[in-house]
Amino acid sequence: MKKISGKIVLVLFMSITMLCGCHREFSTPQGGNSSAVSDSEQNYSSDITDSTQDSESNSEENISDIPESGTPVSVHGQLSVNGTNLVDKNGKPYQLRGMSTHGLTWFPDFVNEQAFLTLRDEWKTNVVRLAMYVDEWNNGQCYMNNKQGSRDLLEKGVDICIKLDMYAIIDWHVLNPGDPLKYTNEAIEFFDSVSKKYADKPNIIYEICNEPNSGASWGGNVKPYAEKVIPVIRANDPDAVIIVGTPTWSQDIDQALSDRLSYDNVMYALHFYADTHRDDLRNRLKSCVEGGLPVFVSEFGCCDASGGGGNNFSETTKWLDLLDELNISYCNWALANKNETCCAILGSGGANGNWSDSQLSESGKWIKNRFMSY
């Protein structure tokens, strides 16, 4: 997540100054990540840094000081994996619950301090997943076409999480090309650099390949890729928690169970969309956890696997109750105001936090209330 499900910004407030379907292919990618990108999204690619300056400056004036104690990383510190559990610095099971951004470079204005502060203090979340698309169908809004701009925006989000004493997931989002091996060299370069920068921070979790798909197998693609990338991170940050995606849009966790990686502090990603993935995938999850596999649900939605359709809160409740029972951490897709069922903010809601219920989508209101119930 030094890192994980974060990294560090111990904040003093006194004398100092006081931070997809089970085994089935989908014609539409998960999480509302369709190959067609709207004109409004395309416009974000021109200048990532400039596009966020106004929202950042406007929000910073209203940021409250971080409490002296009680914020996530100060209390729970460096996370690690013990058996199937994510545990905190005291070895006690700890569950991360939070939001995933949509593609950072499509919605850069959501990477601001007031938005993340609202998630922490009003929604009672403890982690933000920062989804950096690697190669999104050859449009300009991805890492391969704008490495520096994409990385600057991601690091801005990480730095805000550190300042707010939250955990941050750095997500190498390989929805496209699907096979993580295609950009192994680029992943090695990226993770070497960011793990050096954040090596002393207990806030950070690394998710090294979101949703392998399009025929990518565990033994032929994902595991060989992970065996090249994980040692690079470990050389800089030996304690970090690392999440590894699994085949078929991170549903085939059983393939990882039968052929696990030989590294400590590794978790395996399961993704679900509640109106598509039901008992079959839940039963697979239970079986894998019973078999000793540490699982992290780094992305889920209340709707179907396209990111659209209607919400199914009954199935979502079954899923989250099971995750709570098994102490499995999770992030909801997505912190964005795209016109999709899965996005938490309405188009009129704005990006700067302090959202009223009238500015939230149906799923946004539901997941906020779920977070606040803990």
Backbone torsions as a table, in degrees:
resi	resn	phi	psi	omega
1	MET	NA	NA	NA
2	LYS	NA	72.5	-132.0
3	LYS	-108.8	156.8	153.8
4	ILE	102.8	-159.9	-141.5
5	SER	-2.5	NA	NA
6	GLY	NA	-142.2	169.0
7	LYS	-174.8	-157.2	-163.1
8	ILE	-132.8	139.2	163.1
9	VAL	-150.6	83.8	177.9
10	LEU	-70.9	126.6	-171.3
11	VAL	-113.3	122.3	179.2
12	LEU	-101.1	141.0	-172.0
13	PHE	-116.8	-5.8	-172.0
14	MET	-98.6	-101.9	-171.6
15	SER	-72.7	-17.4	175.9
16	ILE	-95.9	-151.5	175.2
17	THR	-116.3	85.7	-168.6
18	MET	-26.6	NA	NA
19	LEU	NA	NA	NA
20	CYS	NA	-38.4	171.0
21	GLY	60.9	148.0	-179.9
22	CYS	-58.7	117.2	178.4
23	HIS	53.3	33.3	177.1
24	ARG	-135.1	145.4	-179.1
25	GLU	-86.6	152.5	178.2
26	PHE	-118.1	138.2	177.7
27	SER	-74.4	-23.0	177.2
28	THR	-113.2	130.3	-179.9
29	PRO	-60.3	157.3	-178.0
30	GLN	-74.3	167.2	171.3
31	GLY	68.3	23.9	-179.8
32	GLY	69.2	18.8	-175.2
33	ASN	-93.3	65.8	-176.7
34	SER	-77.7	161.5	-177.1
35	SER	-72.7	-18.4	178.6
36	ALA	-88.1	121.4	-179.2
37	VAL	-107.2	131.9	-176.2
38	SER	-70.0	160.5	178.9
39	ASP	-60.7	-38.5	-178.6
40	SER	-64.6	-35.1	177.5
41	GLU	-69.7	-39.4	-178.9
42	GLN	-58.6	-33.5	-175.6
43	ASN	-65.5	-18.8	-179.1
44	TYR	-71.5	-17.8	-170.1
45	SER	-78.7	-10.3	-172.8
46	SER	-65.7	-45.2	179.9
47	ASP	-155.1	96.8	-172.5
48	ILE	-63.4	-45.5	-175.3
49	THR	-65.0	-47.6	-177.9
50	ASP	-63.4	-33.7	-174.5
51	SER	-67.8	-16.2	-178.3
52	THR	-105.8	-5.3	-172.8
53	GLN	-64.9	-42.3	-175.5
54	ASP	-65.8	-48.3	-178.5
55	SER	-64.0	-33.3	-179.7
56	GLU	-68.1	-47.8	-176.8
57	SER	-66.4	-37.8	-180.0
58	ASN	-66.2	-35.4	-175.1
59	SER	-80.0	-30.9	-172.2
60	GLU	-65.1	-27.9	-178.8
61	GLU	-65.3	-24.2	-174.3
62	ASN	-105.4	8.0	-176.8
63	ILE	-74.8	129.4	175.5
64	SER	-81.1	156.8	176.8
65	ASP	-65.8	149.5	177.6
66	ILE	-73.4	136.7	179.5
67	PRO	-59.5	155.2	-178.8
68	GLU	-60.9	-37.0	-179.5
69	SER	-145.6	165.0	175.6
70	GLY	102.4	-11.5	177.1
71	THR	-81.5	156.8	-163.1
72	PRO	-55.4	-53.3	-172.2
73	VAL	-73.4	-35.5	177.2
74	SER	-60.6	-36.4	-177.9
75	VAL	-81.5	-41.2	-168.7
76	HIS	-108.7	-18.7	171.1
77	GLY	62.5	-150.4	-178.3
78	GLN	-66.9	124.0	178.8
79	LEU	-90.2	158.5	177.7
80	SER	-152.7	176.9	-178.7
81	VAL	-112.9	127.3	177.4
82	ASN	-128.9	107.1	-173.9
83	GLY	65.5	-124.0	176.7
84	THR	-94.9	-0.9	-173.6
85	ASN	-97.7	141.5	160.7
86	LEU	-81.8	128.5	-177.2
87	VAL	-126.7	158.1	-178.8
88	ASP	-92.5	-170.1	-174.5
89	LYS	-63.1	-20.8	178.9
90	ASN	-95.2	5.7	179.9
91	GLY	79.1	11.9	-179.5
92	LYS	-93.8	139.7	177.9
93	PRO	-54.6	136.9	-176.6
94	TYR	-139.7	134.1	-177.4
95	GLN	-111.2	125.0	173.0
96	LEU	-88.4	135.2	177.3
97	ARG	-137.3	125.1	-178.2
98	GLY	-168.8	-163.3	-177.2
99	MET	-112.9	146.9	167.6
100	SER	-99.8	136.8	169.1
101	THR	-66.4	161.7	163.0
102	HIS	-77.2	-170.9	177.5
103	GLY	-53.8	121.6	-173.1
104	LEU	-55.4	-42.0	-173.9
105	THR	-81.3	-9.6	171.0
106	TRP	-84.5	-32.2	-175.8
107	PHE	-130.5	59.8	-174.8
108	PRO	-66.9	-24.3	-176.7
109	ASP	-68.5	-16.8	177.1
110	PHE	-78.6	-9.4	176.8
111	VAL	-88.5	80.1	179.0
112	ASN	-145.9	157.9	-171.4
113	GLU	-65.5	-40.0	-177.3
114	GLN	-67.5	-36.8	177.5
115	ALA	-62.5	-47.0	-178.4
116	PHE	-69.1	-35.4	176.8
117	LEU	-63.4	-39.6	176.5
118	THR	-62.2	-42.6	176.9
119	LEU	-61.0	-39.8	-178.2
120	ARG	-71.4	-51.2	-168.6
121	ASP	-92.1	-34.4	-179.8
122	GLU	-92.4	-40.8	-178.2
123	TRP	-89.5	-12.7	178.2
124	LYS	64.9	38.6	175.4
125	THR	-95.3	165.8	-177.9
126	ASN	-130.3	2.4	-177.1
127	VAL	-148.0	147.0	170.6
128	VAL	-124.3	129.1	173.9
129	ARG	-95.4	126.6	-175.7
130	LEU	-106.2	105.2	-171.6
131	ALA	-90.0	105.0	178.7
132	MET	-103.4	105.5	-179.3
133	TYR	-66.7	135.1	-175.4
134	VAL	-85.8	-48.8	-176.3
135	ASP	-152.4	82.7	-171.0
136	GLU	-88.1	82.3	175.8
137	TRP	51.9	39.3	170.5
138	ASN	63.7	20.0	171.3
139	ASN	-87.5	175.2	-173.1
140	GLY	-76.8	-9.1	-171.4
141	GLN	-97.5	62.6	179.9
142	CYS	-156.2	166.7	-176.2
143	TYR	-60.8	-43.1	-175.3
144	MET	-65.1	-24.7	179.6
145	ASN	-102.0	-7.2	179.0
146	ASN	-157.4	71.7	-173.6
147	LYS	-62.7	-48.5	-175.5
148	GLN	-68.7	-44.3	179.5
149	GLY	-63.1	-41.8	179.1
150	SER	-64.5	-44.2	-178.8
151	ARG	-67.8	-39.7	178.2
152	ASP	-58.4	-42.6	-178.0
153	LEU	-69.1	-42.4	177.2
154	LEU	-60.8	-46.0	-178.6
155	GLU	-67.2	-30.9	173.6
156	LYS	-59.1	-44.8	178.7
157	GLY	-64.5	-42.3	177.9
158	VAL	-61.4	-44.7	-178.0
159	ASP	-64.0	-35.7	176.0
160	ILE	-65.3	-43.6	178.0
161	CYS	-59.7	-41.6	178.7
162	ILE	-63.5	-45.4	179.4
163	LYS	-60.4	-37.3	-178.2
164	LEU	-89.3	4.6	176.1
165	ASP	63.4	35.4	176.3
166	MET	-106.1	165.0	171.5
167	TYR	-86.2	150.9	-178.4
168	ALA	-132.5	135.0	174.9
169	ILE	-105.7	120.2	175.3
170	ILE	-89.7	109.3	-171.1
171	ASP	-105.8	113.0	172.2
172	TRP	-83.8	98.4	-163.2
173	HIS	-92.1	91.3	-174.2
174	VAL	-95.8	36.2	174.7
175	LEU	-50.3	-42.5	167.2
176	ASN	-121.9	127.4	19.0
177	PRO	-87.8	-2.5	-178.3
178	GLY	94.2	-45.4	176.9
179	ASP	-92.9	111.5	-177.2
180	PRO	-63.6	-21.3	-179.3
181	LEU	-65.5	-20.5	-176.9
182	LYS	-60.3	-35.4	-177.0
183	TYR	-120.6	40.9	-179.2
184	THR	-60.0	-46.2	-177.7
185	ASN	-62.5	-40.8	178.9
186	GLU	-66.9	-38.0	178.3
187	ALA	-65.1	-42.3	178.6
188	ILE	-60.4	-46.0	179.2
189	GLU	-61.5	-44.8	-177.9
190	PHE	-65.4	-51.0	-175.9
191	PHE	-70.4	-29.1	173.5
192	ASP	-62.8	-43.8	-177.2
193	SER	-68.7	-49.7	-175.4
194	VAL	-71.5	-32.7	179.2
195	SER	-71.7	-27.4	171.9
196	LYS	-68.7	-42.8	-176.6
197	LYS	-65.1	-39.4	-173.1
198	TYR	-109.2	20.6	-173.8
199	ALA	-60.6	-28.5	-176.4
200	ASP	-97.5	10.9	-177.1
201	LYS	-105.5	121.9	179.8
202	PRO	-77.6	-0.4	-176.7
203	ASN	-75.5	-22.5	-160.6
204	ILE	-94.6	137.1	170.1
205	ILE	-121.1	140.4	179.5
206	TYR	-108.4	123.9	172.6
207	GLU	-108.2	106.3	-163.8
208	ILE	-88.1	-12.1	175.1
209	CYS	-162.1	99.1	177.6
210	ASN	-71.0	126.9	167.7
211	GLU	49.4	64.3	169.0
212	PRO	-55.3	140.1	-175.3
213	ASN	-156.9	-169.6	176.9
214	SER	55.9	42.9	175.7
215	GLY	91.3	-4.1	177.6
216	ALA	-65.1	126.3	-178.3
217	SER	-101.8	165.0	178.5
218	TRP	-67.2	-56.5	-175.2
219	GLY	-71.6	-29.6	-176.1
220	GLY	-91.2	-22.8	-173.7
221	ASN	-130.0	-57.1	-170.0
222	VAL	-71.7	-49.8	-178.9
223	LYS	-63.1	-45.3	176.7
224	PRO	-59.9	-37.2	176.2
225	TYR	-63.3	-48.9	-178.5
226	ALA	-60.5	-36.3	-179.1
227	GLU	-69.8	-14.2	174.0
228	LYS	-94.0	-33.6	-174.8
229	VAL	-86.5	-41.0	-175.8
230	ILE	-58.8	-44.7	179.4
231	PRO	-60.5	-29.2	178.1
232	VAL	-66.2	-45.1	177.3
233	ILE	-65.9	-44.7	-177.3
234	ARG	-60.9	-33.2	179.5
235	ALA	-63.3	-30.0	-179.0
236	ASN	-98.3	-36.5	-171.4
237	ASP	-137.2	80.9	-171.6
238	PRO	-67.5	-16.0	-175.2
239	ASP	-101.1	-5.0	-172.8
240	ALA	-64.3	144.5	168.2
241	VAL	-81.9	135.3	-178.5
242	ILE	-123.9	131.0	176.9
243	ILE	-103.3	131.6	179.8
244	VAL	-115.9	126.2	177.8
245	GLY	-67.9	161.6	-179.8
246	THR	-124.9	160.9	-173.6
247	PRO	-61.4	166.0	-179.8
248	THR	56.4	58.9	177.8
249	TRP	55.6	44.0	176.5
250	SER	59.6	51.4	173.5
251	GLN	-121.4	-26.4	-174.5
252	ASP	-86.6	59.1	179.4
253	ILE	-67.0	-20.2	178.5
254	ASP	-64.9	-29.3	176.9
255	GLN	-66.7	-36.0	176.9
256	ALA	-72.2	-34.5	179.4
257	LEU	-59.4	-39.0	-176.6
258	SER	-84.3	-4.9	-176.6
259	ASP	-154.3	65.1	-170.8
260	ARG	-73.7	157.6	173.5
261	LEU	-73.9	152.8	-174.1
262	SER	-99.7	37.7	-179.7
263	TYR	-119.3	148.7	173.5
264	ASP	-77.1	161.4	174.0
265	ASN	57.1	39.2	175.5
266	VAL	-114.0	136.5	175.0
267	MET	-123.4	161.7	-174.1
268	TYR	-118.3	132.2	-172.3
269	ALA	-81.9	134.8	166.4
270	LEU	-121.3	131.7	175.1
271	HIS	-118.3	142.9	175.0
272	PHE	-143.0	153.2	170.2
273	TYR	-124.6	117.4	-157.7
274	ALA	-63.2	-27.9	-179.2
275	ASP	-85.0	-5.5	175.9
276	THR	-108.8	-44.8	-172.2
277	HIS	-103.6	119.7	-172.6
278	ARG	-129.3	-129.9	-170.4
279	ASP	-58.8	-38.8	-177.6
280	ASP	-58.2	-46.2	-178.5
281	LEU	-75.2	-34.5	175.3
282	ARG	-62.8	-40.6	178.8
283	ASN	-65.6	-35.9	176.1
284	ARG	-63.5	-43.1	177.7
285	LEU	-59.2	-49.5	-179.1
286	LYS	-59.5	-42.6	-179.2
287	SER	-63.4	-41.7	-178.7
288	CYS	-69.1	-39.7	177.8
289	VAL	-66.2	-41.7	176.1
290	GLU	-60.4	-29.5	177.5
291	GLY	-81.9	-1.7	175.0
292	GLY	100.5	12.8	-177.6
293	LEU	-87.1	124.3	174.4
294	PRO	-80.1	120.8	-171.8
295	VAL	-117.1	143.0	175.5
296	PHE	-129.9	122.6	176.7
297	VAL	-88.0	88.5	-174.2
298	SER	-81.2	-5.8	176.2
299	GLU	-158.3	132.0	171.6
300	PHE	-153.1	158.7	175.4
301	GLY	-134.0	159.2	179.7
302	CYS	-86.3	-5.4	-173.9
303	CYS	-108.7	-151.0	178.3
304	ASP	-92.2	176.9	-169.8
305	ALA	-70.4	-9.9	175.8
306	SER	-82.9	-12.6	-172.3
307	GLY	89.6	0.4	-178.6
308	GLY	-119.8	-155.9	-177.0
309	GLY	71.8	-165.4	179.7
310	GLY	-89.5	158.2	173.6
311	ASN	-77.3	145.0	175.1
312	ASN	-121.9	87.8	-174.7
313	PHE	-74.8	-24.1	176.0
314	SER	-64.0	-47.6	177.9
315	GLU	-68.7	-36.1	177.7
316	THR	-61.8	-40.7	178.3
317	THR	-62.0	-42.3	177.2
318	LYS	-59.4	-42.5	-180.0
319	TRP	-64.0	-51.6	-173.9
320	LEU	-69.9	-32.4	174.1
321	ASP	-62.3	-40.4	178.0
322	LEU	-66.4	-42.8	179.0
323	LEU	-62.2	-39.8	177.0
324	ASP	-63.7	-43.0	-179.6
325	GLU	-60.9	-37.5	-176.5
326	LEU	-94.1	2.6	-175.9
327	ASN	55.8	49.9	178.0
328	ILE	-104.8	128.9	-179.2
329	SER	-78.1	157.2	-177.0
330	TYR	-154.7	154.5	173.8
331	CYS	-129.6	133.6	179.5
332	ASN	-88.3	138.1	174.5
333	TRP	-97.4	118.9	13.6
334	ALA	-157.4	152.8	174.1
335	LEU	-81.6	91.4	-178.0
336	ALA	-168.0	164.7	177.4
337	ASN	-114.9	28.4	173.0
338	LYS	-65.1	149.8	-178.7
339	ASN	-79.1	69.6	177.6
340	GLU	-137.5	149.1	-178.8
341	THR	-54.9	-37.6	-172.6
342	CYS	-74.8	-15.3	-175.1
343	CYS	-84.0	138.1	-168.9
344	ALA	-81.1	-22.4	-173.5
345	ILE	-111.3	137.1	174.4
346	LEU	-72.4	159.9	-179.1
347	GLY	-57.9	-30.0	-180.0
348	SER	-88.5	0.4	-172.7
349	GLY	-77.7	-22.1	-177.5
350	GLY	74.8	171.8	-172.7
351	ALA	-107.9	-4.9	-166.8
352	ASN	-95.7	24.5	173.5
353	GLY	75.7	-166.9	-176.6
354	ASN	52.8	39.9	-175.3
355	TRP	-74.7	131.1	168.9
356	SER	-79.1	163.5	179.2
357	ASP	-60.4	-29.4	179.8
358	SER	-69.5	-15.9	178.4
359	GLN	-96.8	0.0	-179.6
360	LEU	-103.6	148.3	173.3
361	SER	-71.8	174.3	177.2
362	GLU	-58.1	-45.3	179.5
363	SER	-70.4	-34.2	178.3
364	GLY	-62.1	-44.3	177.7
365	LYS	-64.1	-40.4	-176.7
366	TRP	-66.2	-47.3	-176.1
367	ILE	-70.8	-34.8	174.8
368	LYS	-58.4	-47.0	-179.0
369	ASN	-64.7	-35.5	177.8
370	ARG	-64.8	-46.8	177.9
371	PHE	-57.6	-43.9	-174.8
372	MET	-72.0	-13.1	-178.6
373	SER	-78.1	-12.1	-177.0
374	TYR	-82.8	NA	NA
